Amino acid sequence: MILDIEGIDRYASRLAKALYTRGLELPEVPTVEIDETDLLSFSIVGFLLDRDYAEATELSLDEIWRPLPDRRWERREYTYDLIDRPRNRRRAFHLHDRERGQVRFGTAVHEHCEETLGEPTCRHYLGRALPNGYMGLDLLIAAWVEPGPLRCGDLICLS
């Protein structure tokens, strides 16, 4: 995914709106920031509240972008996470640590799946690259509404 700075700002704002329209509470307005190494990043965190549970479910969409020529940016990394504390489980889709992931697993794209939060049967599952945060959001919401197990055992373990 390649965008200019204004496109990234619109994309991050629309992702936040997509969380909000799906019923998540956003405690902060997401901001796009550029760090000292010229990487651009944003983090969008939302909470799904259920009055039947004391704890909320947390959904986060984090992305890092690197500069390209002509004032454009390329999405370099993402971490899309669902921490479902009320049901004590986790689902996540990640693309990060490219060099280390390529050497160790042959891919930097991986997934996390925990039927019991904090007790993974596999640390990293084979993943597929997601084209954007909207797809990540849809997959995480689908995991959240899944009434039964997440079926982590159906995934291919990398480690």
C-alpha positions in Angstrom: 0.0 0.0 0.0 1.5 3.4 -1.1 -0.1 6.7 -0.2 0.9 10.4 0.2 0.8 12.0 3.6 -2.7 13.3 3.1 -3.9 9.9 2.0 -2.4 8.3 5.1 -4.1 10.9 7.3 -7.5 10.2 5.6 -6.9 6.4 5.8 -6.2 6.5 9.5 -9.2 8.8 10.2 -11.5 6.4 8.2 -10.1 3.4 10.0 -10.9 5.1 13.3 -14.4 5.9 12.0 -14.8 2.2 10.9 -14.1 1.1 14.5 -16.5 3.6 15.9 -19.3 2.7 13.5 -18.9 -0.9 14.6 -19.6 0.0 18.2 -16.1 0.4 19.6 -15.3 3.2 22.0 -12.1 5.1 21.1 -10.5 6.8 24.1 -8.2 8.9 21.9 -8.2 10.4 18.5 -5.5 8.6 16.5 -2.6 10.8 15.3 -0.2 10.2 12.5 3.4 10.8 13.8 6.8 10.8 12.1 9.7 9.7 14.3 13.4 10.7 14.3 14.2 7.9 11.7 11.6 9.3 9.3 9.2 6.4 9.8 5.5 7.4 10.0 3.2 5.5 12.4 -0.3 5.5 13.8 -2.1 3.5 16.4 -5.9 3.1 16.7 -7.3 1.5 19.8 -10.9 0.7 20.5 -12.8 -1.1 23.2 -15.9 -3.3 22.9 -17.9 -3.0 26.1 -20.3 -5.7 27.2 -22.4 -5.0 30.3 -22.3 -8.8 31.1 -18.5 -8.6 31.6 -16.4 -6.5 33.9 -13.6 -6.2 31.3 -13.7 -4.8 27.8 -12.4 -6.4 24.6 -9.5 -4.4 23.1 -8.9 -4.1 19.4 -5.9 -2.3 18.0 -4.7 -1.4 14.6 -1.1 -0.2 14.4 0.9 0.6 11.2 4.4 1.8 10.3 5.1 3.5 7.0 8.5 4.2 5.4 9.2 7.2 3.1 9.6 6.7 -0.7 10.7 9.2 -3.3 8.2 11.8 -4.5 6.7 12.4 -1.0 4.9 9.1 -0.9 4.9 6.4 1.8 4.7 2.6 1.8 3.1 0.6 4.6 6.1 -1.4 6.0 4.6 -3.1 9.1 1.3 -3.7 10.8 0.0 -5.3 13.9 -3.8 -5.9 14.1 -4.7 -7.3 17.5 -7.9 -8.5 19.3 -7.5 -9.1 23.0 -10.9 -10.6 24.0 -10.6 -10.5 27.8 -14.2 -11.4 28.6 -13.8 -14.6 26.6 -10.1 -15.0 27.6 -8.7 -15.3 24.1 -6.6 -13.5 21.4 -6.5 -13.2 17.7 -3.9 -11.2 15.7 -2.5 -10.5 12.3 1.1 -9.2 12.0 3.6 -8.1 9.5 6.8 -6.9 11.3 10.4 -7.7 11.9 10.8 -8.5 8.2 14.4 -9.5 8.2 14.2 -11.7 11.2 10.9 -13.3 10.1 12.2 -14.1 6.7 15.3 -15.8 8.0 13.5 -17.7 10.8 10.2 -18.6 9.1 10.6 -17.7 5.5 8.0 -15.0 5.9 7.4 -11.9 8.0 3.6 -12.3 7.9 2.3 -14.3 10.7 -0.8 -14.7 12.9 -1.4 -15.2 16.6 -4.3 -17.3 18.0 -4.9 -18.2 21.6 -7.9 -20.1 22.7 -6.9 -19.3 26.2 -5.3 -15.8 26.6 -1.7 -16.0 27.5 -1.4 -19.8 26.8 -0.7 -20.1 23.1 -0.2 -23.6 21.8 2.0 -22.1 19.0 3.8 -18.7 19.2 3.4 -17.9 15.5 1.1 -19.3 12.8 1.5 -18.9 9.0 -0.3 -15.8 7.9 -1.3 -14.0 4.8 -0.5 -10.5 3.9 -3.5 -8.2 4.5 -4.0 -5.4 1.9 -5.1 -2.8 4.5 -6.4 -2.2 8.0 -10.0 -2.6 6.9 -9.4 -6.3 6.2 -7.6 -6.6 9.5 -10.6 -5.0 11.3 -13.1 -7.3 9.5 -11.1 -10.4 10.4 -10.8 -9.3 14.1 -14.5 -8.5 14.3 -15.3 -11.9 12.8 -13.1 -13.5 15.5 -14.8 -11.5 18.2 -18.3 -12.5 17.2 -17.4 -16.2 16.8 -19.4 -17.9 19.5 -17.3 -21.1 19.6 -13.6 -21.7 19.7 -11.3 -19.7 17.4 -10.1 -23.0 15.9 -6.4 -22.2 16.3 -5.6 -25.9 15.7 -6.7 -25.5 12.1 -3.8 -23.0 11.5 -0.3 -23.9 10.4 2.2 -23.5 13.2 5.6 -21.8 12.4 7.3 -22.1 15.8 
